[in-house]
Amino acid sequence: MNSVLTDISPNKKVKLRIGANEWLERLLVTMVLAFFLITLVFPLLALFAQALYNKDNIFVGIENFIEYFQTATLVSSLKNTLFISTITMFISVTLAFFYAYSITRTRIVGKGIFRYMALLPLFAPTMMHGIALMYLFGNQGFITKGFFGLFPGMDLHLYGPVGIIMAEIVYTFPQAFLILLITLKTTDNRLYEAAETLGTGKWKQFLTITLPSAKYGLISSMFVVFTLSFTDYGAPKVVGGQYNVLATDIYKQVVGQQNLSMGATVGFILMIPAVFAFIVDQMTQRKQSTYLSSKSVPYKIGKNRKRDLAAFLYCSFLTGFILILMFAVMAAALVKVWPYNLHLTLDHFSFSSYTGDGLAAYKNSLIVSFLTAVLGTILTFLFAYAIEKIRKLFVYRKISYLLSIIPLAVPGLVIGISYVFFFSRPEIIILNWSISNPFHSLYGTIWIIVLANILHFYSVAFVTATTALKKLDREFELVSESMGIPLYKTFFKITVPMCLPAILEMSMFYFVNSMVTISAVVFLYSADFKLAAISIVNMDDAGNWASAAAMSVLIVFTNIVVKLLYELGLKRLKKRTERWQLTNEN
């Protein structure tokens, strides 16, 4: 009898542990669904509902949309936005394609430097690009006026569509470059070998092999650039002048005129091209992933001095332009009063000429970015683990995956304004039933800003996490389950250590983007808790451009330091992994 009990008790323990694992799995999936209901679904429903009511909170159906398309100034903003986004898309993607082509398909020296320089605009808020252009090409610009009165008659008509397009190109160029860099790296060399055998010329190879093989990457980058420029607020705010776009219209309707219903209507319209671009992007990514076979051969770069020289000059020109923009902002921050007093000074970094929020706003941004990086990374990785590694609850995991990707299609401004409509209200009205809003207490606090940032940048971090998790063998979870090892032990002892590089990358991504973003938080900050990016806008409004430049420089250097710390941490992780592999082999 004792022997029978001895045989049964371990099995009971295993069953109990499996039961605990199942409950933990259900809890994780429930957390994912609850998170997106609170941060995404309910706020967007509140936004759409608000668009169906007028200023007096009376249901009017689609009357707001009719009024919108009957208002000439608002329709003009839509046309302006479409024009800006289209021109930006073609120029930015073209520049990025040949830049990526130069790095992947030529033998130019300094590829690593060119690659990092192309990503430099990612570390700066979009307002900084506008400020840099203003100091270079504005009425008193370095180039238009010159240090010695050179080019006095030069006039680019910067304030308007020209300035916005130039700023948006700088802003979107790194995004397009990253997509096209990966696309051009994955071409099958066997196609080029066959073309060489048939005597096909280089130019014809480019037209018949390179462009067709990169078409999905080109389409994806075009829609990404279009969406980013379509929804950007920073650049039009600084160099837009009187040229209205949808992003500035939302701000004017909500903050300036307190017309929440029309603001919601514009926000809904702003989402339409973003959602369309998202759907097309997802379709192209799926096709791109199946383009190469397991027998594909990496591209081999042949010798061609003329090609390499042309590529080097091209990359040098674009890199030089990016550096000139950065140096222009640094010069503006370090010069006393341009162009009247060119003595160097650090006074602008004290922000004494501003209302006192300068350094406090910078400190607030550091706090918000740190909290976003920590909480965002934890939540994203946990949710990605639940979706990717749990074998049961298939339907709920599919819904969770869809909800995890959707934030990619929601512009930051829409997130911000939808949070106003949902979190600012103490009561939620559903079919004439009024219930207390338990999340109302978050409104006006630091936590709603952190929440908006996490949702805004969630999808990219989620894809990073799932990519890392897909590389891990599913046998880890199966063996752990069969041995009765709790799910959390497998997670902390195996999954987390093996995915540390991805976790570090997610943290860096959240921090850097939280430092530079403005669109998602422009409606959410309180008067006593301003952020660095918000203070740049306020300084620009006050005409205090030198202090705005100084704040931009602080943000850029902070993000560069974080990026360097990430690279250092990644290097140490690789060394530790190599030592571990050598130890196991021995």
Secondary structure, 3 states (H helix, E strand, C coil): CHHHHHHHHHHHHHHHHHHHHHHHHHHHHHHHHHHHHHHHHHHHHHHHHHCCECCCCCECCCHHHHHHHHCHHHHHHHHHHHHHHHHHHHHHHHHHHHHHHHHHHCCCCCHHHHHHHHHHHHHCCHHHHHHHHHHHHCCCCCCCCCCCCCCCCCCCCCCCHHHHHHHHHHHHHHHHHHHHHHHHHCCCHHHHHHHHHCCCCHHHHHHHHHHHHCHHHHHHHHHHHHHHHHHCCHHHHHHCCCCCCHHHHHHHHHHHCCCHHHHHHHHHHHHHHHHHHHHHHHHHHHHHHCCCCCCCCCCCCCCCHHHHHHHHHHHHHHHHHHHHHHHHHHHHHHEEECCCEEEECCHHHHCCCCCCCHHHHHHHHHHHHHHHHHHHHHHHHHHHHHHHHCCCCHHHHHHHHHHHHHHHHCCHHHHHHHHHHHHCCCEEEECCEEEECCCHHHCCCHHHHHHHHHHHHHHHHHHHHHHHHHCCCCHHHHHHHHCCCCHHHHHHHHHHHHCHHHHHHHHHHHHHHHHHCCCCCCCCCECCECCHHHHHHHHHHCCCHHHHHHHHHHHHHHHHHHHHHHHHHHHHHHHHHHHHHHHHHC
